[in-house]
Amino acid sequence: MSAASTEEYRIGIEEEYFIVENAGKSALRRMPAAYMGSVREALGPGVSGERLHAQIEVMTRPHRSAADARRELHGLRRSLAEVSAGFDLAFIAAGTHPTANWQSGKRPPTQRDDGLMHDLQMPGERNMLCGMHVHVELPDADQRIDVMRRILPYLPVFVALSTSSPFWESRRTGLMGYRLAAYDELPRTGLPELFESAKDYRDYIDALVAARAIRDSSYVWWTIRPSEKHPTLELRAPDSCTRVEDSVAIAALYRALVRHLVRNPRLNVGIDAVDRAIAVENKWRAQRYGIHGSFVDRHAREAVPVAQAVERLIDQLTDDADALGGRAELEHLRTIISGGTSADIQIAVYQEAAHRTGNRDEGLNAVKTWLTHASAQ
């Protein structure tokens, strides 16, 4: 996304997927070179490989309209599905693959990965996880650290709405969103610190780079961060959403919230260590219970159901969504709350199939079948 000084708040969406064998829906052990060549030819610059053989990432262009972002994302998924079918493959959009074993998913290191994986060791090898990243372009890139600080209490909402990782290595984890539990094994993950200014953030990055702990700020993997390449604030908290409509609704919510915080500079201006600690707790509650949980509210001194917190946000951001042309996408959040996230559906599909067949493996197979079908819609 190129630099701009406008009030457009252009949006870009990145999604990571698992590439699977069409028959058994098992994650690939090795990505065929011809397949990646065909994918790149069909999707152009909107695709890249990830660190593991079984993963791929698609990226939309920057958009002024949520509807345009939806159309492009649908197109990217359809193209990927068509190319994959020609190689007897498919893809799954979810935070974790229900049955994949991380030890079988490693790939030869690239020049960047060589030093990175040496540094990260087993936590890096276990990173068989897929997320969704949303970039929003601010009117002034220097505002990103201020907005990143003040948006902190809202981040657990994005985790709850996107949960799609209730299984890990053929087991129910007991969490609706297991991905961040695994991802937070890595350094420089979780919620960002409460930087007071852009200078403080830059001093932090400069100190790590000078010490050769990292090469640049792209090695900082918080749930939200200023982009190294673009004048955007990048949301990284959500799981990869199985359904495109969920992806775009969550992206539209984030975009409207960023605009709201820019236009209301006093909102959450007094955020402190207590607020951050509560946000950490609420992030865990979102991972554990998804949309069925509740959040700690410091000021109300009570637990607020996630559904109520989402409804409050919709009401609070209606004007911003209208100004950005994203009202319909914001309204879809109610559909997520009433109909469930991908994690809810995966668990329901698993329970029905396992109960009907008396076989736990058949339950997992049914989940993978639903995931591949829903991901390509």
N, C-alpha and C positions, 0 to 999 in steps of 0.2 A: 504494500500500500504506500503510495507516494505521499509526501508531505503536503499538507493543506492547512489553510487558516479559514475554515468555514464552520457553519453550524450544521453540517450534514450528518455528522457522526456516522460516517461510512462503516459498514460492517463486513467482516470476512469470517468464514467458518472453516475450521479444519477438523476432520474426523479421521480417527484411526480404526482400521478393521482387521479382523483375522481372516486370512485366506485359508479355505478348507477344501478337502477332497469332497467332491459332489456326492459320492456314495455314502460314506459313513460319517461325513461332516467332521472328520478329524483334522486338526491343524496340520498344515504342511510341515514336513521336516526340511525340505529344500525347495526354494522358489525356482521354477524353471526359467532360464534366461530368456527363452523365446516368449514366455508368458509376460514377463515384465516389459519386454520390447513391444509387444502388442498392446499392453495396457498404456504405456507411454504414448504410443502412436494414437490411440483412441481418445485418451484423456488429456493429452498435451501437458502443459506445465502444471496442471492441477493435480498431479500425483507424484508421490515419492515413496521409496522403500523405507522401512524402519530398521531398527537394529536386529530384529529377529526375522528369520525366514518366513514366518507365518503372518507377518504384519505388513500393512500398506497404509498410506495416508493420502487422503484427497483434500484439496483446498479450493475453496471458491475464490473468485476475484472479489475485490472490494465492491460493495453495493450500497446504493442509497435507499433501496427498497427491500424490505423483508420478503416481499413476494418474489422479487428477482432472485434473491439469495435462495429461496425455496426451489424455484425452478432450476437454478443451476445445480443445486445439491441433488435434486431428483435426477437430473440429467447425468451427473457424475456417477450416481449409484446405478442407474440403468445401463450406462456404458460399461461400467465395471462388471455388472452381472452378465452382460452379453459376451464380453471378451472371456470372462471366466468360464462360461458354459462351453465355449469352444475348446477349452483345455480340460473339460470335465472337472471344473473347480467351481466354487461358490465363495461367498464371503459372509461374515457375521459382524454386525455392529453391536458390540456389547463391551462392558468394562473388562470382563474376563471371559475366556472360552470355558464352557462348563466342564470339559473333560481333559483339556490339554495339560501336558506335563512339561514344566518349564525346562527340564533337563534335556528335552529332545528338540527344543526350539532355537538353540544357539546357531549363530551364523558366523562366518569368518569376519574378523574385524576390519573395518575401514580404517583409513589413516586417522580419523578423529576417534573412532571407537577403540583403537588399539590402546592408547593411553587412558582413555576414559574407563574402559572395562578393567584395565589393570588397577585403576584407582578404586573402582566400586566393588570389585570382587563379586561374591555370591549375590548380594542384593541387586547388583546390576544384571546378573544372569537371570535372576528371578523376575525381572521386569517384563513379564509376558502379560501386559495390560494395555488397554486401549481407552483413550480419553477423547473428549471433544474440547477444542480450544476456540474461543470466540475473541476476535480482534475488533475493538471499537476505536475509531480515530477521533481524538479530541480536538477541539478548536485550537488549543495551544498545547503542544506536547509537554511543556514544562508543568502542566497541571496534573500529570499522571500520578506522581507520587502522593500529592494531596488527595486525589480521588481514591487511590489505592488504600490509603490509610482510612478514609471515612467510609469506604464500602465494606470494610471488614465484617461488621456484624451481620451483613446480609449474605455472606458467602455460604453459610450452611443451607440456605434455601435452595441454592443451585445444586448442591450435593443431593439433597432430598428429592428434588424433582427429576433428577437424571439417573437415579439408581438403576443399574442394569447388570450388577455383578454379584448375585447371591451364591454362585457356585465357584469352587476352586478345586482343580484336580479331582473331579468326580465326587465332590462332597458338598453338601450344604454347609455354608459357613456360619449360619445364624445371623449374618449381616445382610442387609439389602444392597449395600454398596461395599463390597470387600476391596475393590480396586485401590482406594486410597490407603487402606490399612496396610496393603502390601507396598504401595508406592512410597509411603512415608518411611520405609526402611532406608531410603536414599538420603543423602545429605541435601541440605538446601531445599527441602520440600515443606509441606504444611502451610500454615498461614504466614505471611510476611511479618517482619518486625514493624514496630510503630515508628517509622522514619518521620522525623519532623519536617524535613525539606528534601528537595531534589539533591541538594548538596550532600546531605547526610547519606542518601542512597548511593550517590556517586563515590563518596569516600569509602563506603563499604565495598563496592565493586572494585575500586582502584586498589584497596588494600589486599583483596584476595588475588587479583591479577598480579600485583607486584610480588606477592609471595609464591606465585605460580601454583596456587591452589586451584584456580580456574583460568581458562584462556580469555573469557569474556562473559558478559552477563547472561548469555544464552545457556550457561551452565548452572544458572539459578532456576530451580523448577518449582517455585511456590505455586499455590493454587491461583494466584493472580500475580502478574509481573508486568513491568514496562517491556515492550518488545525491543529486542536488540536491533532488528532490521527495519521496523516500521514505526511510525509515530502513533502507536496504538497502545492501549492498555489491554493486555491479553488475559482473559479468564481461562483458567486451566482446571478448575475444580470438577466439572461434570464428567461422569462416565460417558463413553461413546453411547449415544442414544440409538436404540434399535429402530425407532420410527422417525422418519424425516420431520413429521409435524412436531414432534416433541423437541427435536434439535432446534428448529427454527423458533418455536415458542420460547424456549429458554434463552436463545440468542437475543430475541426481541426484548425479553425482560431485562437482560443485562444491558442492552443498548439504551433502553428507556431509563434505567437506573443511573447509568453513567451521565446521561443528559441531565437528569434531575439533580444529581450531586453537583455538577458543574454550575447549574443555574441557581442552586441554593447553597452557596459556599459556607453558610453557618451550620448546615445540617451535619451532625456528628463531629463538629469541630473540636469538641472536648473529649474525644475518645481517649481512653487511658488504658493502663495495664489490666485493670479489672475487666473492662469491655473486651479486651483481646482474650483474656483467659476464659471468659464466658463464651466467646466465639469459638474457641478451641473445643470447649465442652459441647457446644451445639453442633459443631462439625461432626464430632463422634456420634452424637445422637442421630444426626441425619444419616450417617453411614449405617448405624445399627438398625434404625426403625424406618428409614425412608419417609414417605409422606404420612405414615401412621403414627409418628412420634410427636414430640412436643419440644419446644425450645425454652431455655431459661431466659426470662425477661428480667433484667436487673431493676428496671424502674417499676414494672408492675408487680414485681416480687411474687410471681407465679409462673406456672408452666403454661405456655401458649401453644395450642395445637398447631402443627405445621399448616393444616388447611386454613386456619384462621390467619396465620402469618402471611400466607400467600394471598388470601383475600384482601388483607390490608394493603399489601404491596400493589395489587391490581388497582385498588381505589386510589392509592397515592400517586400512581404513575400513569393514570388514564390520559391526562393532558399531554404528557410527554410522548406516550404511544401515539396519540392522535397527531401530534406535530410531526412525528417520524413516519406516519403511515403504517403503524404496526398494531393497531387496535385489535384486529382479528386474531393476530398471533398471540397477543397478551391474553385474550379470552380463552385460548386453547389451554391455558394453564389449569382452568377449571375442569377441563376434560381429563387432564392428567390426574388431578386430585380425585375426581369421581370414578374414573375407570382404572386407575393404577398405573404405575410405571412399568417399564420392561421387567424389572425384578419381580413385581407382583404377578405378572402374567407368566413369567418363567416358572415361578414356584407353583402356580395353579396348574400349569401344563404338566409339570413334573408329578405333582401329587395325583392328578387324575390318571395319568398313564401308569404310574407305579402301582396305584391301587387297582386299576383295571386288570393289569397283567400279573400283578404280584411280583414284579421284577423291577428293581431299582435302576438297572441299566437301561431298561426300556423307557423309564421315566426320563433319564438323561438324553436318550436318543430323541425323544419327543420334543424336548427343549431345544436341541440343536436344529431339528427340522423346523420348528416355529421360528427360531432366530434367523435362519437363512431365508425363509420365505418373507418374513416381515422386513428384513433389512433391505431387500431388493425392491420393495414396493415404492 
